[in-house]
Amino acid sequence: MFCSRRRSSCEGPLCHSTPRSDKYRPQLEPTPSSAANLPVSVYGWYRVLVFSSDRRQSINRVLRRLRRILWPLKLAPRYKHSGGEHDVAEDSGALFTFYVDRYDTASALFRLRRLDDRVRLRVSDRVPQVRISPSYRRRLRRVLLARYDPNQRSLDLTLFHNDEAWRGEFCALAQPHCLSTVIGIMEREMPELVRLTLDRNHLTQLWSFTGVERRFPRLQCVSLRNNDIGSLGLLRVFQFLALVELNLERNLLPAGYEREVLSTWPSLEVLNEIQVTPDPRTLYLAERMAQLTGASPVYCRKFLMQNNGDDQAVRNFFRMYRRVCNVS
């Protein structure tokens, strides 16, 4: 995702404000306990927690001291608030929390580790827990509309967190509440959506798309290339869509997953940018079964593909069909 050449192995990804040069570095001597580098955040954001054994410690005073130590690096705290974060146990109980979107600043704080024997720092690559306010929702809407092509009825959300609209702000579709909000806006603004591209967003879950066949009944093309999807079970939210194109390249799926995908979506014509060539015998049998029973050809194809498409599958289909007719 980020492939810019760097001078040092400890530099982070080139994001909105990541410096292209290491000209300015804090003059901090690493201790043995801080020899390891700060992990690079895929989003370019870093969490800083300040712990203090003296609860009378002033937040502003701590920040003033940090700015003096870090100079000439700039410290611009974002999403600052009292207390810690509660998504992980060790991040609770802090005096206050803030975030930075520069690796050089975060790395300097990581190596600093403490101001004195009463104030210590914890820096990680964890991301902000952003609240979806009305103004944030309006910005989401503007960004979505700017990325939507009404002529093609196509929405491209590739690298959504890197959109220029989020300079100085954090927004990641990998956060479920953000993705759910985005889908809600899409449903209102572009219900005729045909093509959706979600490439390179570090997605690990898709449950926010539950009921997608009702919300976007015309959706036929979905690209999830280069995400972190580890199970085909996560794709069940799309199973009731008659997908024509699907791209799952560069995910964490098991080898040979393509066969199961083709079985789940017999309507697919393109999988991972490769034209899918249906078995002529399966196509013929599906058409004949549909003509004889009045069932959907797509349903017949799916049934055959899920049952190996042999003669036994055909017999099972007609046996099931006769049972349904007798019951009705």
C-alpha positions in Angstrom: 0.0 0.0 0.0 2.8 2.4 1.0 5.9 1.8 -1.1 7.7 5.2 -1.0 11.5 4.9 -0.5 12.6 5.7 3.0 16.0 6.5 4.6 15.4 4.6 7.8 13.6 1.4 8.7 11.9 3.1 11.5 10.0 5.6 9.3 6.3 5.1 8.9 4.0 5.1 5.9 3.7 8.2 3.6 0.3 9.5 4.6 -1.2 13.0 4.5 1.4 14.5 6.9 4.2 12.0 7.0 7.4 13.9 6.3 9.3 12.9 3.1 12.6 13.6 4.9 14.1 12.8 8.3 15.8 16.2 8.6 14.3 16.9 11.9 14.5 14.3 14.7 14.2 14.6 18.4 17.5 14.3 20.2 16.4 11.4 22.4 18.7 8.7 23.5 16.9 5.3 23.3 17.0 3.1 26.5 17.4 -0.7 26.3 13.6 -1.0 27.0 12.8 1.2 24.0 15.2 -0.3 21.5 12.3 -1.7 19.5 10.7 0.5 16.9 7.1 1.7 17.1 4.9 -0.5 14.9 3.9 1.3 11.7 0.2 2.0 11.6 -1.5 1.1 8.3 -3.6 4.3 8.7 -0.8 6.6 9.8 -2.4 7.4 13.2 -1.0 6.7 16.6 -2.5 6.6 20.1 -0.7 8.4 23.0 -1.7 7.8 26.6 -0.3 9.8 29.4 -0.3 8.1 32.9 0.4 10.0 36.0 0.7 9.0 39.7 -0.1 12.6 40.6 -3.7 13.3 39.7 -3.1 17.0 40.3 -1.0 17.0 37.1 -2.3 19.5 34.5 -2.9 18.2 31.0 -1.8 21.5 29.5 1.4 21.5 31.6 2.2 18.0 30.4 1.6 19.0 26.7 3.8 22.1 27.2 6.7 19.9 28.5 6.2 17.5 25.6 6.4 20.3 23.1 9.6 21.6 24.6 11.2 18.2 24.5 10.1 17.3 21.0 11.0 20.6 19.4 11.7 21.1 16.5 9.1 18.4 15.8 5.6 19.7 15.9 3.1 18.2 18.4 -0.5 18.7 17.2 -2.7 16.5 19.5 -5.9 15.3 17.9 -9.0 13.7 19.6 -7.6 14.8 23.0 -9.7 13.8 26.0 -9.4 13.1 29.7 -9.0 9.4 30.7 -7.9 6.4 28.7 -9.5 4.3 26.0 -11.5 1.2 26.8 -11.1 -1.0 23.7 -8.1 -2.6 25.4 -7.7 -3.1 29.1 -4.2 -1.7 29.3 -5.2 1.6 27.8 -7.7 2.5 30.5 -6.8 4.5 33.6 -4.7 7.1 31.8 -4.7 10.7 32.8 -5.5 11.7 29.3 -5.3 10.5 25.7 -4.5 12.0 22.4 -3.6 11.0 18.8 -1.0 12.1 16.3 -0.9 11.4 12.6 2.9 11.8 12.1 5.2 8.8 12.5 8.2 10.9 13.4 6.3 12.5 16.3 4.8 9.3 17.5 8.2 7.5 17.3 9.8 10.3 19.4 7.1 10.0 22.0 7.5 6.2 21.9 11.2 6.5 22.7 10.7 9.1 25.3 8.5 6.8 27.4 8.4 9.1 30.5 8.7 12.7 31.5 9.8 12.0 35.1 9.2 9.4 37.8 5.5 10.4 38.0 4.5 10.8 34.3 4.9 8.0 31.8 3.7 7.6 28.2 2.3 4.6 26.2 2.4 5.0 22.4 0.8 2.4 20.1 -0.5 2.1 16.5 -4.1 1.9 17.7 -6.5 4.2 16.0 -9.0 6.8 17.3 -12.4 5.8 18.4 -14.3 8.4 16.4 -17.8 9.4 17.3 -20.2 9.9 14.4 -21.5 13.4 15.0 -23.9 15.3 12.6 -21.1 17.3 11.1 -19.0 14.1 10.6 -22.0 12.5 8.9 -22.3 15.5 6.6 -18.7 15.2 5.6 -19.1 11.5 5.0 -22.0 12.3 2.7 -19.9 14.8 0.7 -17.0 12.4 0.3 -19.4 9.6 -0.9 -21.1 11.8 -3.4 -17.8 13.0 -4.7 -16.7 9.4 -5.3 -20.0 8.3 -6.9 -20.4 8.1 -10.7 -24.2 8.5 -11.4 -23.8 7.6 -15.0 -22.2 4.2 -14.3 -24.0 3.9 -10.9 -20.6 3.1 -9.5 -19.1 4.0 -6.1 -15.3 3.7 -5.6 -14.2 3.6 -2.0 -10.7 2.5 -2.6 -8.3 3.7 0.2 -11.2 5.6 1.8 -9.1 6.6 4.8 -6.6 8.3 2.6 -9.1 10.7 0.9 -7.9 14.3 1.0 -11.2 15.2 2.7 -9.9 13.4 5.9 -6.7 15.4 6.2 -6.2 15.8 9.9 -9.2 13.6 10.6 -9.6 9.9 11.0 -12.1 7.8 9.1 -11.8 4.0 8.4 -14.3 1.7 6.9 -12.8 -1.1 9.0 -14.5 0.4 12.0 -18.0 -1.2 12.0 -19.9 2.0 13.1 -18.3 4.0 10.3 -19.1 1.4 7.7 -22.7 1.1 8.9 -23.0 4.9 8.7 -21.6 4.9 5.2 -24.0 2.1 4.0 -26.9 4.1 5.4 -25.9 7.2 3.5 -25.4 5.1 0.3 -28.9 3.6 0.7 -30.5 7.1 0.8 -28.3 8.7 -1.9 -27.6 5.9 -4.4 -30.2 3.1 -4.1 -29.7 2.2 -7.8 -26.0 1.3 -7.1 -24.7 -1.3 -9.5 -21.0 -1.4 -8.8 -19.2 -1.1 -5.5 -15.4 -1.0 -5.0 -14.0 -1.5 -1.5 -10.4 -2.2 -2.3 -7.5 -1.6 0.2 -9.6 -0.7 3.3 -8.3 -3.4 5.7 -11.8 -4.8 6.1 -12.0 -7.8 8.4 -15.8 -8.0 8.8 -18.8 -7.3 6.5 -21.8 -7.8 8.8 -22.7 -4.1 8.2 -23.9 -5.2 4.8 -26.7 -7.5 6.2 -29.8 -7.1 4.1 -27.8 -5.6 1.2 -30.1 -7.4 -1.3 -33.0 -5.2 -0.1 -31.0 -2.0 0.2 -29.3 -2.3 -3.1 -31.3 -4.7 -5.3 -29.4 -3.8 -8.5 -25.9 -4.3 -7.1 -24.1 -6.7 -9.4 -20.4 -6.0 -9.1 -18.4 -6.0 -5.8 -14.7 -5.7 -5.4 -13.0 -6.5 -2.1 -9.5 -6.7 -3.4 -6.6 -6.3 -1.0 -8.5 -6.5 2.4 -8.2 -8.8 5.4 -11.1 -11.1 4.9 -10.2 -14.5 6.3 -13.3 -16.5 5.8 -15.9 -17.1 3.0 -18.5 -17.1 5.8 -18.1 -13.3 5.9 -19.3 -13.1 2.4 -22.7 -14.6 3.2 -24.1 -11.1 3.5 -23.9 -11.0 -0.3 -25.4 -14.5 -1.0 -28.8 -13.3 -2.1 -27.4 -10.9 -4.7 -27.2 -12.1 -8.3 -23.5 -11.0 -8.6 -22.0 -10.8 -12.0 -18.5 -9.7 -11.0 -16.6 -10.3 -7.7 -13.0 -9.6 -6.9 -11.5 -11.2 -3.7 -7.8 -11.1 -4.7 -5.2 -10.5 -2.0 -7.3 -11.5 1.0 -6.6 -14.1 3.7 -8.9 -16.8 2.1 -8.0 -20.5 2.0 -6.5 -22.0 -1.1 -9.1 -23.2 -3.6 -11.8 -20.9 -2.3 -12.8 -20.1 -5.9 -14.9 -23.3 -6.3 -17.0 -22.5 -3.3 -17.5 -18.9 -4.6 -18.7 -20.1 -8.0 -21.0 -22.5 -6.3 -22.5 -19.8 -4.1 -22.9 -17.3 -7.0 -23.6 -19.3 -10.2 -24.5 -16.0 -11.8 -20.9 -14.9 -11.8 -19.3 -14.0 -15.1 -16.1 -12.5 -13.8 -14.1 -13.7 -10.7 -10.9 -11.9 -9.7 -10.9 -10.2 -13.1 -11.0 -13.5 -14.9 -13.8 -14.5 -17.2 -15.7 -17.5 -15.7 -16.5 -20.1 -18.4 -19.5 -22.1 -17.3 -19.6 -25.9 -17.9 -21.8 -26.3 -21.1 -23.4 -29.4 -19.7 -24.3 -27.6 -16.5 -25.8 -24.8 -18.5 -27.8 -27.1 -20.6 -29.1 -29.1 -17.7 -30.0 -26.0 -15.8 -32.0 -24.6 -18.8 -33.8 -27.9 -19.3 -34.6 -28.2 -15.6 -35.9 -24.6 -15.6 -38.1 -25.3 -18.6 -39.6 -28.5 -17.1 -40.3 -27.1 -13.7 -40.7 -23.4 -14.1 -37.8 -22.8 -11.6 -35.2 -20.0 -12.1 -32.3 -21.0 -14.4 -29.9 -19.4 -11.9 -31.4 -21.5 -9.0 -31.0 -24.6 -11.2 -27.4 -23.8 -11.9 -26.7 -23.1 -8.3 -28.3 -26.4 -7.3 -26.2 -28.4 -9.8 -23.0 -26.7 -8.9 -23.5 -27.3 -5.2 -24.2 -31.0 -5.9 -21.4 -31.8 -8.3 -23.6 -31.4 -11.4 -23.9 -35.2 -12.0 -26.9 -37.4 -12.9 -27.5 -38.0 -9.2 -27.9 -34.2 -8.7 -30.5 -34.1 -11.4 -32.4 -37.0 -9.9 -32.3 -35.3 -6.5 -33.6 -32.1 -8.0 -36.6 -33.7 -9.6 -37.3 -35.8 -6.5 -37.3 -32.6 -4.4 -39.5 -30.9 -7.1 -42.1 -33.7 -7.0 -42.2 -33.5 -3.2 -42.9 -29.8 -3.4 -45.6 -30.3 -6.0 -47.3 -33.0 -3.9 -47.3 -30.8 -0.8 -48.8 -27.9 -2.7 
